[in-house]
Amino acid sequence: MNGSRIELVVEDDKFTPQESVLMFRKHAGQGVVVVLGPISSSSWENVSPLAPRISLPVISFTFTFKEGVPNGEWAMGVSPDERTMLPEAFDEFVKLHPNVKKVVIAADIKQASGAAAIPIFQAAAKKHGVQVLDVIEFETATTDFAPIITRAKSKTPDAILSAGVPPSVIAMTRELGSQKVDVPLFNNGMIWPGAFPQAAGPGFEKIYTVVFSTNEKLQKTRGMTRTPRRFKPS
């Protein structure tokens, strides 16, 4: 950049706001010019207010709840807003699964995008005449999803609407398999970044999520040609 080489400094914040704040302050002390991340929505809510105080720009490519943290001069999210992206995706989901009439919502309330997804899912379900049988809350640190899936299974839903980060959704879906709950799972945008399909492995064919894309054409990315037609830049 401007004739200088760019050095990439990578830190693991373990999906916790406390670690994210520590890492952000550490980067500022190292003299970095911009911070990309953190990925977690709850971490973003804690880090972004620090950016103007420290005069260090921070960019999130995953934070999707703009009502919680609007874009500013020093902190900017580049993804669409969950409040528009998720209802549009649910419109497509019910087209693929017209027999879905009853759902259970399971959401990570420790993540801002997870908590925000609950009323968005409820409104989207109501729009399509889909009954919400139950709303089950969990936390990012949850590893045992047996009680959650047992509760969801008892409601006999046609689908599960979830809002969780990749480790949670992987554990949740494996528990669905263990309890032989064969229904589609539609998760909000928290699982699209990174290598979720590779981490999830086989047997996860009924997971749906919502993503966003630029109008760049990449030969190996299926669906890329459809995205620019549906979502034209304003």
C-alpha positions as CSV (number, residue, x, y, z in Angstrom):
1,M,0.0,0.0,0.0
2,N,1.6,3.3,-1.2
3,G,4.7,1.4,-1.9
4,S,4.9,-0.4,1.5
5,R,4.3,-4.1,2.1
6,I,1.3,-5.0,4.3
7,E,1.8,-7.3,7.2
8,L,-1.2,-9.3,8.4
9,V,-1.4,-9.8,12.2
10,V,-3.8,-12.5,13.3
11,E,-5.2,-13.0,16.8
12,D,-7.8,-15.4,18.2
13,D,-10.4,-13.7,20.4
14,K,-12.1,-17.1,21.2
15,F,-15.5,-15.5,20.3
16,T,-15.5,-13.6,23.6
17,P,-16.0,-9.8,23.9
18,Q,-13.4,-9.5,26.6
19,E,-10.7,-11.1,24.5
20,S,-11.8,-9.0,21.5
21,V,-11.3,-5.8,23.4
22,L,-7.9,-6.9,24.7
23,M,-6.8,-7.9,21.2
24,F,-8.1,-4.6,19.7
25,R,-6.1,-2.6,22.3
26,K,-3.1,-4.8,21.6
27,H,-3.3,-4.1,17.9
28,A,-3.5,-0.4,18.6
29,G,-0.3,-0.6,20.7
30,Q,1.4,-2.5,17.9
31,G,0.7,0.4,15.5
32,V,-1.6,-1.3,13.1
33,V,-3.4,0.9,10.5
34,V,-6.7,-0.9,10.5
35,V,-8.4,-3.9,12.2
36,L,-10.6,-6.3,10.3
37,G,-13.0,-8.0,12.7
38,P,-14.0,-9.2,15.2
39,I,-16.3,-11.8,13.8
40,S,-18.7,-12.1,16.7
41,S,-21.6,-9.6,16.9
42,S,-21.3,-9.2,20.6
43,S,-17.6,-8.6,20.3
44,W,-18.3,-6.0,17.6
45,E,-20.6,-4.1,19.9
46,N,-17.8,-3.9,22.4
47,V,-14.9,-3.1,20.1
48,S,-16.5,-0.6,17.7
49,P,-17.1,2.2,20.3
50,L,-13.3,2.1,21.1
51,A,-12.3,2.8,17.5
52,P,-12.9,6.6,17.7
53,R,-11.3,6.9,21.1
54,I,-8.2,5.1,20.0
55,S,-8.3,6.6,16.4
56,L,-8.0,3.2,14.9
57,P,-10.3,2.2,12.0
58,V,-12.2,-1.1,12.4
59,I,-14.1,-2.9,9.7
60,S,-16.5,-5.8,10.2
61,F,-17.6,-8.0,7.3
62,T,-19.9,-10.2,9.4
63,F,-21.9,-7.9,11.7
64,T,-25.4,-7.8,10.4
65,F,-27.4,-5.9,13.1
66,K,-26.9,-2.3,12.1
67,E,-29.5,-1.0,14.5
68,G,-27.2,-2.1,17.4
69,V,-24.1,-0.4,16.0
70,P,-24.7,2.0,13.1
71,N,-21.8,2.7,10.8
72,G,-19.6,5.6,11.8
73,E,-16.4,7.4,10.9
74,W,-14.1,4.9,12.6
75,A,-16.2,1.7,12.7
76,M,-18.0,0.3,9.6
77,G,-19.8,-2.9,8.8
78,V,-20.0,-3.9,5.2
79,S,-22.7,-6.6,5.3
80,P,-26.4,-6.0,4.7
81,D,-28.7,-5.5,7.7
82,E,-30.2,-8.6,9.2
83,R,-33.6,-6.9,9.3
84,T,-33.8,-6.9,5.5
85,M,-31.6,-9.8,4.6
86,L,-33.2,-12.4,6.9
87,P,-36.9,-11.8,5.9
88,E,-35.9,-12.0,2.2
89,A,-34.1,-15.2,2.8
90,F,-37.1,-16.6,4.7
91,D,-39.2,-15.8,1.7
92,E,-36.9,-18.1,-0.4
93,F,-36.9,-20.8,2.3
94,V,-40.6,-21.2,2.4
95,K,-40.6,-21.4,-1.4
96,L,-38.3,-24.3,-1.2
97,H,-40.2,-25.9,1.7
98,P,-43.9,-25.0,1.2
99,N,-45.0,-27.7,3.7
100,V,-43.3,-25.9,6.6
101,K,-46.3,-24.7,8.7
102,K,-44.8,-25.0,12.2
103,V,-41.4,-24.0,13.5
104,V,-39.3,-23.7,16.6
105,I,-36.8,-20.9,17.0
106,A,-33.5,-21.5,18.8
107,A,-31.2,-18.5,19.2
108,D,-27.9,-17.6,20.9
109,I,-29.0,-14.6,23.0
110,K,-25.3,-13.8,23.9
111,Q,-24.8,-12.7,20.3
112,A,-26.4,-9.4,19.2
113,S,-27.4,-10.9,15.9
114,G,-28.7,-14.0,17.6
115,A,-31.0,-12.0,20.0
116,A,-32.1,-9.7,17.1
117,A,-33.0,-12.7,15.0
118,I,-35.8,-13.8,17.3
119,P,-38.3,-11.0,16.5
120,I,-37.2,-11.0,12.9
121,F,-38.0,-14.7,12.6
122,Q,-41.3,-14.3,14.4
123,A,-42.4,-11.5,12.0
124,A,-41.3,-13.5,9.0
125,A,-43.1,-16.5,10.1
126,K,-46.3,-14.5,10.8
127,K,-46.1,-13.0,7.3
128,H,-46.2,-16.5,5.8
129,G,-48.8,-18.0,8.2
130,V,-46.2,-20.2,9.8
131,Q,-46.8,-21.0,13.5
132,V,-44.0,-20.5,16.0
133,L,-44.3,-23.3,18.5
134,D,-41.5,-22.3,20.9
135,V,-38.6,-20.0,21.3
136,I,-35.5,-21.6,22.9
137,E,-32.6,-19.5,24.1
138,F,-29.0,-20.7,24.5
139,E,-25.6,-19.1,24.9
140,T,-22.4,-19.1,22.8
141,A,-20.7,-21.3,25.4
142,T,-23.3,-24.0,25.2
143,T,-21.9,-27.3,24.1
144,D,-24.6,-29.8,25.2
145,F,-27.6,-29.3,22.9
146,A,-29.4,-32.5,24.0
147,P,-31.9,-30.6,26.2
148,I,-32.5,-28.0,23.5
149,I,-33.2,-30.5,20.8
150,T,-35.3,-32.7,23.1
151,R,-37.5,-29.7,23.8
152,A,-37.7,-28.7,20.2
153,K,-38.5,-32.3,19.2
154,S,-41.4,-32.5,21.6
155,K,-43.1,-29.7,19.6
156,T,-42.9,-31.7,16.4
157,P,-41.9,-28.7,14.2
158,D,-41.6,-28.8,10.4
159,A,-38.4,-26.8,10.6
160,I,-36.0,-25.2,13.0
161,L,-35.1,-21.5,12.7
162,S,-31.8,-20.9,14.4
163,A,-29.4,-18.1,15.1
164,G,-26.0,-19.3,16.2
165,V,-22.3,-19.2,15.4
166,P,-20.7,-22.2,13.6
167,P,-19.7,-24.3,16.6
168,S,-23.2,-24.0,18.0
169,V,-24.9,-24.9,14.8
170,I,-22.6,-27.9,14.2
171,A,-23.3,-29.2,17.7
172,M,-27.0,-28.5,17.3
173,T,-27.3,-30.3,13.9
174,R,-25.3,-33.3,15.2
175,E,-27.8,-33.6,18.1
176,L,-30.7,-33.4,15.6
177,G,-29.1,-36.4,13.9
178,S,-28.6,-38.3,17.1
179,Q,-32.2,-37.8,18.1
180,K,-33.4,-38.5,14.5
181,V,-35.1,-35.2,14.0
182,D,-35.2,-35.0,10.2
183,V,-36.3,-31.4,9.5
184,P,-34.5,-28.5,7.7
185,L,-32.6,-26.0,9.8
186,F,-32.5,-22.4,8.6
187,N,-29.8,-20.3,10.4
188,N,-29.3,-16.6,10.2
189,G,-26.1,-15.1,8.6
190,M,-23.8,-16.0,11.5
191,I,-22.6,-19.2,9.8
192,W,-21.8,-18.0,6.3
193,P,-18.2,-16.6,6.9
194,G,-15.3,-19.0,6.7
195,A,-15.3,-22.8,6.1
196,F,-18.6,-23.9,7.7
197,P,-19.4,-26.6,5.1
198,Q,-15.9,-28.2,5.5
199,A,-16.1,-27.9,9.3
200,A,-19.6,-29.4,9.4
201,G,-18.8,-32.4,7.3
202,P,-21.2,-34.8,5.6
203,G,-24.8,-35.1,6.7
204,F,-25.5,-31.4,6.8
205,E,-27.5,-31.1,3.6
206,K,-30.6,-29.6,5.2
207,I,-28.9,-26.5,6.6
208,Y,-29.9,-23.2,5.0
209,T,-28.4,-19.8,5.7
210,V,-28.4,-16.3,4.2
211,V,-25.3,-14.7,2.6
212,F,-24.5,-11.5,0.7
213,S,-22.3,-11.1,-2.3
214,T,-20.7,-8.4,-4.5
215,N,-21.2,-8.3,-8.2
216,E,-17.8,-9.8,-8.9
217,K,-17.9,-12.9,-11.0
218,L,-16.0,-15.9,-9.6
219,Q,-16.1,-19.0,-11.8
220,K,-16.0,-21.5,-8.9
221,T,-18.8,-19.9,-6.9
222,R,-22.2,-21.3,-7.6
223,G,-25.0,-18.9,-7.5
224,M,-22.8,-15.9,-7.9
225,T,-24.3,-15.1,-11.3
226,R,-27.8,-15.0,-9.8
227,T,-26.9,-12.6,-6.9
228,P,-26.0,-9.5,-9.0
229,R,-29.3,-9.8,-10.9
230,R,-31.5,-10.0,-7.7
231,F,-29.6,-7.4,-5.7
232,K,-28.5,-4.6,-7.9
233,P,-26.3,-1.8,-6.5
234,S,-28.3,1.3,-5.7
